[in-house]
Amino acid sequence: MIARLICWMMAMAMTVLTPVAMAEDGYDLWLRYARVDGAAAARIAAHASVITAPGDSATMQIIRDELQRGVTGMTGTAPMIADSMRPGALWLATPETAPALPLPLEGLGQEGYAIRSIRVEGQPVTLIAAQGEMGLLHGAFHWLRLAQSGAALDAIDIRSAPRIGLRLLNHWDNLDGTVERGYAGSSIWDWWRLPDWKGPRYSDYARANASIGINGTVLNNVNAKSDSLTAPYIANAAALADVFRPYGIKVYLSVKWTAPMELDGLKTADPLDPAVAAWWKAKADEIYAAIPDFGGFLVKANSEGQPGPQDYKRTHADGANMLAAAVKPHGGIVMWRAFVYAHDNPDDRAKQAYADFKPLDGQFADNVIVQVKNGAIDFQPREPFHPLFGAMPRTPLMMEFQITKEYLGQSTHLTYLGPLFEETLKSDTFAKGKGSTVAKVIDGSLDGHRLTGIAGVANIGTDRDWSGSIFNQADWYAFGRMAWNPDLTAGAVAREWAALTFTPDKAVVEPMVAMMMGSREAAVDYMTPLGLAHVMDTGHHYGPGPWVSDLARPEWNPVYYHKADASGIGFDRTKSGSNAIAQYAPPLAKRFADPRTTPERDLLWFHHLPWDYRLASDETLWDGMVHRYGRGVAYVAGMRATWEGLRPMIDAERFAQTQTFLSIQQKEAQWWRDASIAYFQSIAKRPLPAGAAPPQETLEAYKMRKFPYAPGNP
């Protein structure tokens, strides 16, 4: 009887400790802490039987809670919180709490950490050490990542510190709750009920970002409204800052250049006018009074109709430096976007940012960083790296990636962005000889800058899965991990994400990662092969529109970019054309000058070539384009087959969503292939290569497709 009672009590205890099984809807992201089998659970529990983490700050409480949550979820047993050291303890310590730390912490900064398996008084423990609490937080998430992914926990020796200082999400969220280029529902910022109601989604957001090393968030759209700087919205931002602070995340605001005129009736926004400078100083003081650790401003100016200092015959440096002076006493920074092109400038759009900013090198204040998109046009499926990287050695440059997939299938196409990030970061600028990579430009090591940054345009919304699909979460994850360490490979990050988000079982991880790693290249094939760009339909950028030619500005029209005619296709950016190649370092300019030495992936970006130009495969350009369109479609069909094979090992809800989205992707990849071929064939007047199926509909039918209410369309 007593034995039965004991068994019953143990069973009840396990019931209490075991998380209730919930539907896998994607809300938990990569922080699922799913229950593991008996041997794995015992292994984890043996290295986390006790958590020793002194301190009573909000951050230390978060660390203890997260470790308890993780270990309990994975093992079914909650670790104890204790001050004393015991075998199997997780010991979190700083020089303040443990002056005689047996780990060197030099070079780790305030966010880095060291994790090592050690013995204390003969007892095995795992030490997570850092200079301060933020480092401990990042270290705790790293240990949990190891535990979830099935890594060995008995011989850990890790040192990790971020290579890039500012690792930010840029939210293109509007005050009315819509999200420009948002494909995952409405804005998660409930401006109407803030600052009083701070729902749990805000802390879940901060937790997810902290787990991958993101340390800042720009709350509002770069196409900013002046209202964002009024007292009610400053109070709202302050409320969010209060939630995010214990997670090491600062808030920033996008600002509209003419805010002094719109809010307080100033007659000008001239950055050299003392009244304008005084207004911004007072506004900065007001913000910092509410948010003492406010990060600073992000500015889109003189771009796509947005006002800016050039309206007053001033430079971008004049504008940035005026704002920089306003926030500098508070330790703030200004991030000034280099995404500029003018409606009255007839030059190649790809050249205009370089032409505007290169002459200003060295003229920006020391708390200004220039934010540059990864490519010179606009987040295309593939672009060569932006020529500004490596061209402004006296100015800190900040990378801007787009996580939300405006041009890459939006929420339904599985197009993993890790390879795009890696391709860009590892591109060699040759600015100081071979090895002068884009990553070394933005981490400051190439030119000795201390102010460093990287931003990703967020793909987050109110959808339960946060990102519009389960696999879109991988892009958010990859951005954070590669922002922390730009040397990480896309494949390694994909394996991490798959193991954490689904299971560490190699029978699932390996086919899933193989599927992911080729997915972006497949999209390039079925959308923009061989260096084509910006051939999407107008406004919403959803689906093909290479025929569009009637927009108000020439550089908004796809025909501007592909320049297809009876003789050939492609944009001549050599000396015989726009000479954009001259904006790159001489070794690259020389390589791009000749189509035979230009990488075929960028061929039509730099060259206008005859339809019968011979590719490396000895195919004609026309035949090669057609084959690549088809290859992209075939890859998606292969992804569908791979995913179907994983059905027994994936929970029903997430399996069904991905299955449906892959079906949509295959249908739309076929649409892309057929519409593009129909249009370009009407110009090239060439037959399809042997075995290539004709388009399923007429060119006119494809032109008739309209999507006036597509999500995310401004």
Phi, psi and omega in degrees: 000313180297320179299318178297319180298317179298315179300317180297317180296320178296319179297317179296321179297316179296326178297319179294319186280336183277125179301143178294132180296126180240157175299140180275088182260003177093356183297326184283354177054228180265012181248042185287324184051050183293148180300135180252170183289174189302313182295316179294320179298317180296321179296315179294313182299326180294336180253009178209044179288332181222141173249119177248104185216084184291153178125148184242016179287166177299322180294316179295325177294320177299317180298311180298316180298318182294316179295318176297316180300314182293310183294318179297317180298319183282327187249339186085000181234130181277127175289150178283154170258121184215151177275331183273152180280137178221160177302137180080016182283148163264111185252116178254125188211152173236168176303334179288319183271339180216084186302333182257048181300133180275029180224132174286138183243007181299139176083000182272342182065196182275346183250344181281172185203164172232141176233128181212140171279120183225177172240132177241116184053041178081358183259135178286127176221162173251118182262125169250115186235147180201166177290332182205185187294326180296320176298319177297320179299311179296322178295321178298318178295324178296315179300317179297324177297319177298314182297315181296324186274003176082018181287157175294139184244003187259356180215054183277137173210091189233136167235132182212133176217146182292137177282335185240134186288307181262120181233095196242149162264136171257112176272128174265046183271136180261161184292340178273005177094351175280164179231117175294127184060035177257129185235022181230036180094198183280176177297142176281349178275114179268079184300332184291323183260349169287157001273359187286316183263112177246088186294164183296340180296331180293315178290327176295322176298312181297319180299314180298317180293317179299326183295338179245011171090009177285134185235016177197156178215131173268118194283334191230164186300142174297332169279074196279155169259142179299332180303337180300340182258008177277163185305315181299320182283331172296319177298321177297315179298322179297321179297318177294320178301323179297321178291318188281334189306313181296344178266004178077025184247122176268154174257149178227162177231138166282142182233149175266135188299326184268017180305320179300327179284317185286326184268326186229015170072019174299149183276352183209161170239024178299120185294342179267001176279125182302327180293324178293313178300320179295321180299313181293325177297316179296321179293318177299317178300319179297315181295314182291335174295327179272327184228088186300332180254026176308137186282319182142199187248146167249135188230127166251115185222143181051049179216129175050042177089353178286140180290162180188183184296335179294339175298341181246020180061034174250166182266168173301324178295320177302315181292312182297319184291327176296315177293322180299322179295327181290323184263346186300318179302340181260002182082016182274168179232166173238127174255113186252116184287139178263011178281087183226140168200142189255143181292336182257015179256114184282353183289160176313124181304326182297342183265345197288322178297315178301314181298325180284320192261327181305316179295345182266003181303127181090357182262356182271148177298161186285354173249027173247136173231133183270124184264118189242130176296157183298332177230169189277351181257279184184077170054040181289162177309324170210133170222147167300154181300152183296131182294347176294331178293118184097351185258355182230068187295338182264009182229127174296133177244141183243130178286141171237111172258157172253113177280317174292135195263070181305320184246010186232040175092000173058235188268345189259341181272132174279099179225087183297126188271353179309313178299326176295314179301312182297315180303316181291311185297327182268359177297139183265120179279339186059019183299323176234042182091178181302138181096003179276069188288161175301321178302320180288334174293311188278340175272002174085350187289333182290320186240007175075033179271140176267330176275112184225151183197161175210138181232147174233129177289116194293150175248030188261138176208194185277357173306146181302326180272008174075321193239009178089342173195161180297316184286340172294336175300328182297330180289319174300312179299313182297320179301311182298313183293321181279340171291321177294315181222097182295350178276350177298145177269153179299325180294316180297319180292320178299320178296317176304308186299314181297318180295320182283323187276331181240284183195148175284359180301121183299334179295338175263313188297313187295310177295326179295314180294319177302319178297313182296317189293335177262359189289320180292320178296324176298318178296319175303317180297311185275352177250304191222065183290153170061028175096006172295158182203152171056044178258014178287157177295161193285149173079285183280341180058029181252113179086169186284147174204046183297345181274350186296127185215008189245018181281160189297326181248134184305318186284002172268350185267130176305326181298335178297329188266325183266333175050037179291135175212184184300332184275335183169203187206151176119161182259117179282106178249020173273187180300332179281351179240235183282344181063032175297336180299335181292346178280351177264161178302150186310317180299323179285317178303318178296318180295317183284344183290335186244124180300334181288337178252353174286130175306134184300334178296338181247013192303308185277353170291322185254347188221143167262116190235152178296153179300333181262014174303139184269123175281174180300332178283356186074005171287156169288160177304316180299310181298320180297320176299312182300316181295323179292320175305313180292324179297322177298316179297317182297324180296320179296320176300321177295322177297319178300318180293318178299315181296320179300323179293342179268359185311313184295342187252003181241140177300152191298318186293312181288328175298313184296317179300310182295321177302314180294316182294324176294326175296315176300315182298318180296318178299317183282330173297319177297318176300313177302313181298310187291316181295320180294314179297318180301317181290308184293329176293327178295338179264316184286332181057042180241148178286157175290147176297159182304133177089350180276125181287144177289161175304148184284337180229173178281160176302319181297324178295320178293322179294335183282345182291128181228149182222071186292340184243030178300142182293149176079359183278122183294000000 
